[in-house]
Amino acid sequence: MLTALSAATPAPPAGSLESIGSPTLWLATIAGVAALFVIDFLITRRPHDPSMREAIGWSAVYIAIPVAFGGWLWSQYGSQQGVEYYTGYLVEKSLSVDNLFVFIILLSAFAVPRELRQRVLLIGVGGALVLRGVFIALGAQMIASFAWTFLLFGAILLATAVKVGRDALSHSDHGIDVDQLRSVKLIHRFHPVTDAYAGTSLTVREGARRAWTPLALVAIAILGTDVVFAIDSVPAVYGITGDPYLVFATNAFALLGLRALYFVLEGALAKLVHLGHGLSLILAFIGVKLVLHWAHGVWPGVPEIPTLLSLGVILGILAVVTATSLLSNRRAEDEDAGESDDEPSSVPQA
């Protein structure tokens, strides 16, 4: 996979001439990502419900590392690569925050004890890292071999944007009935499953055979969602940069902080009521950017969207939906307070 990624250097949408991902840089980055993942594993080795202080502290660390790494890339390889990296990271972080909605719903639907949620999230992050690596390698090979890959990726993002926008407009809560999940049905058909959790164990022995615990079921369900997330996120960042190394780095750094970020945003996510609208616009914008890049290769007169402009648009969309979400919540709170004040008092008047 490493050979495929470092060798496949497609012409990126942003206009970079070559990949910065030398074998040495690839190995160093993968080793760094692996080390951070091991640290996360050691943190979750003792099951516990992290305090807000702990979650905020680790979230800050996992944001500071990629921000500092982007500064190093900028100083070593120039502003073009630096802007592409930061823009790609911002897109991936935004999509990962949206993914937390699904994680929250899954963990609640499976009634995962709070002290075990870190381990489930870590399994999801590990699976996502592997899947993203596979998808990035496939995407790099496709882009290097077929010019129409940009058109395909653009179509995927536009279709996803329509779905995300439709869900946002309908206020869909993505409710999940775990008994109806295909993975759960398949496992129950071929394997016994215990009713109760057994700590961090995925299997336990019952009589003469081993049975899976509910922790294994929720881990498989989250790994299944990782596939869907990869289909959206990998084309999205390829719309920012065609460098497979930058695509991998932005995906990896965005994923590594999810375990701690979950506990920071668990309550706040419900207040970002317009996030879905913003992500729909971002995905549609990048989809158009990819289609224009493909069209530019066929008809050179077709203009392309510069990466710096993309960064400004994405930042602007995120700022607007955050502000409108806060205003919407404040307006709803004021209306609730007004209704409470208008309710007749149950205390009899003298």
N, C-alpha and C positions, 0 to 999 in steps of 0.2 A: 504493500500500500504506500509506503514511504517513497519507493522508487517511482511509482505512478504519479504521486502528487508532485514530487520535485521535478519530474521530467515533463509533465503536462503543463505547459505554460501558455495558455490561450491569450489572445489579444483581449485585454480587459476593457470594459465599457468606459472606464475613466481615462483611458489613453496611456496607461503605464506601458513602457516598452518591454520590460522583462520582469520575471518573478524575482523577488528578493530571497526566496526560500531555498538557500543552499542546503545540502545535506547536513552540514554542521548546525545550521540554525534550526532546521527541522528537528534534529535529535535533541538539541538543547531545549527547545520549546516543549517537545513531548515529554522529556524528562522533568521539566518544571511543572507541567500540568499533572503528571503522575505523582510528583511529590506533594503537590497541593491536595490531590485526591486522597493520598495516604493520610495526610494530616487531618482531613475531614473524617476519614474512617476512624482514626484514633480518638477524635472528639466524640464520635457517636458510639464508641465501643462500650461505654457504660450508658445504658438507656436512661435518659432523663429529659424532662421538659425544660428547655433552656429559658433562662430569664430574658426579659427584654434587653437588659444591659448586655448580656452575652451575645444575643442575636444581632444587636446593633453593632457591637464591636467587631464581630466576624464579618458582617456585611460591609463595614467600612474598609476592612482589610482587603476583601475581595473586589472592592471598587478601586481602592488605591493602587493595587498591583497592576491591573490592566491600564489604568490612566498613566502610571509611571512608565510602563512598557511602551505605550504609545509615544511618550516623549522621547524614549530611547530610539524607537524606530524613526521618528521625525529627524532626530539629530544625525542618525547614521545613514539614512536612505533618502532624506529630503521631504519637502512639504507635501508632495503629491501622495506619497505612500502614507504619510502621517494623517492627512485628511481622509484618505480612503479607510484607514484603520479605524479612526475615531468615528466616522460615519457608520461603518459596518458594525462596530461595537454598539453604538447607540441603537441601531435598528434591532440587533439581536437581543439587547437588554430589554427593549420595549416589548418584543415578542415573548421573551421569557417571562416577563411580568404577567402578560396575558395568560401564559401557560399555567401560572400559579393558580388561576381561577379553577382550572380543571383539576389540578392537584388537590386543592381544598375540597372540592366536591367529592373526589374519589376517596380521600382519607376520611371524610365524614360519612360517606355512604357505606364504607366498610367498617365504620366504627373503630378506627385504629386508635389505640390508647395514645395519649399525647406523648408519653415517654418513648414510644416506638416510632413516632413520625419522622424523626431525623434519619433513622436507618432506612425507612422506606424511600424517603427523598434521595438519600445517597445512592441507593440502588438505581433509582430513576436517572440520576445524573450520570452514573457510570454507564448505564445502557445508552443514554443519549450521546455521550462522548464517542462511544464505539460506532453507533449508527451514523452520527454526523461525519465521522472520518470516512466511512464507507460511501455515503452520499456525496461528500466533497470530492473523493477520488473519482467516482463515476461521473460527476458533473464536469470535472476537469477534463476527463477523457472525451466526453461528449462535445464539450466546447471546442477542444482541439481538433476534433474530427468532423463535426457538423456545424456549419454556421447557423443553421436554423434552430440550434439549441436555445439561443437567446430568445427566439420567438416562442418556443415551447415554454421556457421558464416564465416569460412575460404573460403568456396565456394562463399558466398555473396561478400566478399571483393575482391576475385580474379576476379569475374565478373565485379565488379565496377571498379577495376583497369584497366581492358581491355577497358571499356567504356570511362573512364577519359583519358587514354592514346590515344585512337582513336580520341577523340575530340581535344586533344592537337596537335596531328599530322596533323589533318585536319584544324586546326586553326578555329574551329567552334566558332562563336560568340554568340550562343544560342539566336538568335533573337526571340522575342516573339510578336505574334499578339494577343493582349488582347481579341479581339472579338472572337478568336478561342478557348480560354480557356474553358474547360468544366464547371468549376465553374461559370464563367461569363455567359455562355449560360443558365445554369440552373437558375441562379438568375433572369436574364432578362425574363425568361419564366414565373416565378411565382411571381415576385415582380417588381414594378416600380423602376427605378433608375434615379436619377437626372443627369443632364449633368454637373453641376458645383459642386465644393467642397463647404462645409459649415463649414469651420473651422475644429475643431476636432470632429464634430458630425458624427456619423455613419448613422443616419437616420434623416429625416426632415418630417414635416407634409405637405402634398400637398392635399388640399381639405379635403375629408372625410377620407383619409387613409394616412399611413406613407410610405414614399419612402426611399430607401437606397441611400446613397451618393457614389460617386466613391471611397471615403476613405474606405468604407466597402468592396468594391470589391477588392481593392488591399490588404487589411488586410486578406481577405479570401484566396487570391492567395498566399500570403506569408505563411499563416498557412498550405496551401497545400504542399508547398515546404518543410516545417518543417518535414512533415511525411517522405519524401524522404531522407532528411538529417539524420533523426534519424536512418533509416534503415542502413545507411552507418556508422555513427559515433559510435553507441552503440556497434556493433560487433568489431569495430576497437579498442576501449579502452578495451573491454573484452579480446582482444588479448594481452594486456599488463598486466592486472591484473584481477583476478577472484573475487576480493572483490567488491560487489555491492556498498558499501559505497564510495570507491575510484572512481568507475565508475561514480557515481552520482556527487561527488565533482568536478571531472575534467570537466564533461559536464557543470555543473552549472556555474563554474567560467569562462569557455571559452565563454559561451553564454552571461554572464552579461555585458561584455565589448563591445559587438558588436555595440550597439547604438552609442557610442562615436567613436569607431574605424572606423565605416563607413565613417565619415567625415574626418578622418585623411588619410585613404587609398583610398578615392574615386578617386583621380587622380593618385596615385602611382600604383594602382592595374594593370592598363593597361601596366605598364612597367615590371611587373613580367611575362614576356612572357613564361618562362619555368616552372612556378609554377605547371601547370597541369601535366607536365612530372614528376616532383618531387612527387606530391601527388599520381600519378599512381604507382610509385615505392614504396612509403611508404605503400599504401594499399596492394600491392602485397606482400611486405615483411611481413606485419602483417598477411595476409591471409595464407602464407606459415607457419608462426609461429604457427597459430592456428591448421593447419592441422598436423604439427609435434607433437603438444601437444596431439591431439587426437590419433595419431599413437603411441605415447609413452605410452598412457594408454592401448592400445591393445597389442603392442609389446614393452616391457620395454627397449629393446636394441636400439630403435630409439632415437637419441639425440634430445634435446630441445634447443631452443635459449634463453640464459639468458637475463633478462631484461636490465642489464647494457649494454650488447652488442647491444640490440635493441635501447637504448637511443643514443649510439654512431652512429649507422647506420642512424637513423632519423635525428640527428643533421648534420651528414655529407651530407646527401641528400639535406637538406634545405640550407646548406651553399653553396653547389655546384650550385644548380639551381638559387640561388640568385646572385651568382657571374657571372654565364653564362648569366643570364638575363641582368645584368648591362653591361656586355661586348657586348652583342648583340645590346642593345640600343645605346651604344656609337658608335659601328661600323655603325649602320644605320644612326646616326646623322652625322658621318664623311662622309658617302657616299652622304647624302643629301647636305651637305655643298660643297662637291666636284662637284656635278652636278650643283649647283648654280654658282660656280666659272667658270664652263665650258660654261655656257650659253652666247651666244654672246651679247654684249652690244647693246642696242637699241639707244644709243646716236651716231649720225653720226660723222664720223671722219673728221677732218679738212683736 
